[in-house]
Amino acid sequence: MIEAGYTQIHLAVGATDLRKGIEGLALIVTESFNLDPFSKGLYVFCNRSKDKIKILRWDNTGFWLYYKRLEKARFRWPEGKSAAMSVGGRELRWLLDGLSLTQKSAHREVIERVII
């Protein structure tokens, strides 16, 4: 998955104009989030209708821009007053799967253990 190896995942809280391309989204990361778009992080944006997302990432040679459009459903995107919020890979998968960040019905994370 795209978040493998990425410890920093930042969501743009609320709606973003997704007509913006790589340069426009990188500018949001720099000016609104006060973060470096060239760092090893994922920056995730959602439109006002909550049916499209874009994910921006840097891979040491250039930017990747991932785009997903839902045909009938909506993402349960967080709203708030801050420009961005940090989440883990598990929470990003919840959002991409149509779940809320505050949902309580997900399975608990299993930590691998060695049985002797």
ABEGO torsion letter per residue (X at the ends): XAABGBABBBBBBEBBBAABBAAAAAAAAAAAAGBBAABBBBBBBBBAAGABBBBBBBAGAEBBBBBBBBAABBBBBBBEABABBBBBAAAAAAAAAGBBAABAABBBBBBBBBBX
